[in-house]
């Protein structure tokens, strides 16, 4: 760094310190090339993007990426929430959130933009999770649609006291026209109306419509009421869960997941199936997450970040405990010097020299999506409701003769609500239904072959064996006992007589139709 401006030297050192803190390696060759180009072009500072136009043109790809990263770290080192909240494009790192920006440039009315800024400042400390920036950007985009409608007025919507119900009706008609034209989906239209209902009510609750406020004089009828929100139809299917036959085929393919992406990724998916926890919760497990209760039964300790409940205890089976113990041995062998209270059960593979950083949920979703796309076509036997020859196996997505429509075979992945989902709306293997996806659902608590029922936080108790046999969790034949889960379905009604086509009561998993004799 000899010959560089003092400010550039300080900025580079601060940026390198931040890269080292995040366990990112810096190429000495690329850093030397960056310093030579900065010295050649007499750069006085690296923070404004315009100051790096000339050096970036003379650098290769690796050096260009390094210089952009150093400039970004140097910029974020000087961020301040008090100065950042007045900008039209905010960097969420200043508010303690993951990287990303929150732009307000799509709102042209000054009063509406200022109200949106203040509401975002109020909302940021209340949110948890990784998707805070995305949800706020969606809300600001809904306000931008309102701004587009207000720009059609003669005054451009700049005077809040001149607005009224007619402007809201113009917005609603504009959204309906965009939906008919195919430029706006119905869920996006509903979400826009919901966001406007919330934001306009919060503007008044925050006192921004009082004299001296940015929205002073805003009429009370300038609001989107609940009756203005279009109806969003729910899922018409009987259940969100995959059939047990499809579950068995997917569990049989878990060894292929381990061969493609490693044993740790396969273990994460198995734990998601066995416990029914969210993928992010399984990825963030500590190394010492397994313990025993006073009776000697295994208990999983996890953190529910979405609800803000830390140190939750979930009883698990011995097979699941054996799975966790094996992963503990592999992780400890990889990081023998890291203290156990700092070690993660599933450490990240990159930028993680001490094993303190867990596998990220998006990374798990990408690997899981690649595995799901490589699976063979899923199928399961069905029986037609009319007399005729019975097909032993039909491809998924094919209508049966007089029977039901099988789920489509294309598999996708969702990292938060479900680990595997098919292309039909909201059908998933695991989600809020806990472990109900790993077995056919019944109204009674999950039972083991020995006739014991387990529930979250309770000891096993005797129960009546359900009429539908339980399916082994994950892929191991020895895991016949169902893992404890949260009850999510109503008790099943009395089953229909044999041969009857009457469907059973609504449960968390569809029951294949029975054949007529």
Beta strands, then each sheet from edge to edge (+ up, - down):
strand 1: 89-91
strand 2: 101-103
strand 3: 290-292
strand 4: 298-304
strand 5: 309-315
strand 6: 379-380
strand 7: 394-395
strand 8: 411-412
strand 9: 421-422
strand 10: 452-453
strand 11: 461-462
sheet 1: 1+ 2-
sheet 2: 3+ 4- 5+
sheet 3: 6+ 7-
sheet 4: 8+ 9-
sheet 5: 10+ 11-
end
